[in-house]
Amino acid sequence: MAAPVLELDIDPIWGDSTDWDALSADAAEAVAAEVPELAHSEILVSVVYADDDEVHQLNRQWRAKDKPTNVLSFPMLSREELLAAASNPGAPVMLGDIILAYGICCREADEKSVALAKHATHLLVHGLLHLAGYDHETSTEDAEAMEAMEIRILARLGIADPYGDRDPA
């Protein structure tokens, strides 16, 4: 299965007990199986496994929110540009950047009683969907559709519904 090419930058704080490269590649492949416009090796995505301070600075600088968050996504293509690139493969196209915050991810994983790797996978899937043009902040319907996609994608990876209240159909 073709999937976007991920360029990873992993802060040592994330440790080496998880193969973040393999986890990221598996997540990208599962997303591409659900979102065919991402099933192209010409599509590039930068993924940064960062610390909370880096995410805080980026959130303040680019989103005018003076706080860290679990994941940021910065699309470089509109949905229409992505669809055009997917239907006319050729030169590599940078889809965007995803940045995960270690401390927040760890705290959320603990609160949800899930492994950090599973929570990070969910956030990476979430970020990839944002880069593909999906948004949960535009309407209740869009939020429900995006969550259902996340549930189906995570199920492909053997990860339980992180919302616990949705039907993936």
C-alpha positions in Angstrom: 0.0 0.0 0.0 1.4 3.4 -0.9 1.4 6.0 1.7 2.8 9.5 2.2 6.5 9.7 2.9 7.2 10.8 6.4 10.3 12.8 7.3 10.7 12.3 11.1 12.5 14.4 13.7 12.4 12.7 17.1 13.5 14.5 20.2 15.4 12.2 22.5 12.8 12.9 25.3 10.5 10.4 23.4 12.9 7.6 24.3 13.8 4.5 22.3 11.4 1.9 23.9 9.0 2.5 21.0 10.0 2.3 17.3 8.6 5.8 16.4 9.6 5.3 12.8 7.6 2.1 12.4 4.7 3.5 14.4 4.6 6.6 12.2 4.8 4.5 9.0 2.1 2.2 10.1 -0.2 5.1 11.0 0.4 6.8 7.6 -0.4 3.5 5.8 -3.6 3.0 7.7 -4.7 6.6 7.0 -3.9 6.2 3.3 -6.1 3.0 3.3 -9.0 5.2 4.5 -8.1 8.4 2.6 -7.0 7.4 -0.9 -5.7 10.8 -1.8 -2.9 10.2 0.7 -2.0 6.9 -0.9 0.9 8.4 -2.9 4.6 8.2 -2.3 5.0 11.7 -3.8 3.2 13.2 -0.8 5.6 14.3 1.9 4.8 15.0 5.5 7.1 16.3 8.2 6.5 14.7 11.6 8.2 16.1 14.7 8.1 14.3 18.0 8.9 17.4 20.1 8.8 18.6 23.7 6.1 20.7 25.2 8.1 23.9 25.1 8.6 23.6 21.3 4.9 23.0 20.7 4.0 25.9 23.1 6.3 28.3 21.1 4.8 27.2 17.8 1.2 27.4 19.1 1.9 31.0 20.3 3.7 32.0 17.1 1.4 30.5 14.5 -2.0 30.1 16.3 -1.8 33.0 18.8 -2.5 30.5 21.6 -0.1 31.0 24.5 -0.1 27.3 25.7 1.1 24.0 24.6 -1.2 21.4 23.0 -1.0 17.7 22.3 -0.6 18.0 18.5 -0.3 20.7 15.9 -0.8 20.3 12.2 0.2 22.9 9.6 -1.1 22.1 6.1 0.8 23.5 3.2 -1.8 22.4 0.6 -5.6 23.1 0.5 -7.9 20.1 0.1 -8.3 21.0 -3.6 -4.5 21.2 -4.1 -4.1 17.8 -2.4 -6.8 16.2 -4.6 -5.2 17.7 -7.8 -1.7 16.4 -6.7 -3.1 13.0 -6.0 -4.8 12.7 -9.4 -1.7 13.9 -11.2 1.3 12.2 -9.5 4.7 13.5 -10.4 7.1 15.6 -8.4 7.0 15.3 -4.6 4.6 17.6 -2.9 4.9 18.8 0.7 1.6 18.2 2.4 2.5 19.8 5.7 3.9 19.4 9.2 2.7 17.6 12.3 4.2 18.3 15.7 3.4 16.2 18.9 4.2 17.4 22.4 5.8 14.7 24.6 4.7 15.8 28.1 1.1 16.5 27.1 0.9 13.2 25.2 2.2 11.3 28.2 -0.3 13.0 30.6 -3.2 12.4 28.3 -2.2 8.7 27.8 -2.0 8.3 31.6 -5.4 10.0 32.0 -6.9 7.7 29.4 -5.1 4.6 30.8 -3.6 3.8 27.3 0.0 3.3 26.3 1.8 6.4 25.0 2.4 4.7 21.7 -1.3 4.2 21.1 -2.2 7.7 22.1 0.6 9.1 19.9 -0.7 7.0 17.0 -4.2 8.5 17.5 -2.8 12.0 17.5 -0.7 11.3 14.4 -3.8 9.9 12.6 -5.7 13.0 13.7 -2.9 15.3 12.4 -2.8 13.5 9.1 -6.5 13.9 8.6 -6.2 17.6 9.3 -3.5 17.8 6.7 -5.8 16.0 4.3 -8.4 18.8 4.8 -10.6 17.3 7.4 -11.7 19.5 10.3 -13.6 18.8 13.5 -14.0 22.5 14.4 -16.2 23.5 11.5 -19.4 21.7 12.6 -20.8 18.9 14.7 -21.3 16.9 11.5 -17.7 17.4 10.4 -16.5 16.5 13.9 -18.5 13.3 14.0 -17.3 12.3 10.5 -13.7 12.9 11.4 -14.0 11.0 14.6 -15.6 8.1 12.7 -12.7 8.1 10.3 -10.2 8.1 13.2 -12.0 5.1 14.8 -11.9 3.1 11.5 -8.2 3.9 10.9 -7.2 3.1 14.5 -9.2 -0.2 14.2 -7.0 -1.1 11.3 -4.0 -0.8 13.7 -5.7 -2.8 16.5 -6.3 0.3 18.6 -9.6 0.7 20.4 -12.0 3.6 19.9 -10.4 6.5 21.7 -13.7 8.2 22.1 -15.6 5.2 23.4 -18.9 6.4 22.2 -18.9 6.2 18.4 -20.0 3.7 15.8 -17.3 3.6 13.1 -19.8 2.6 10.4 
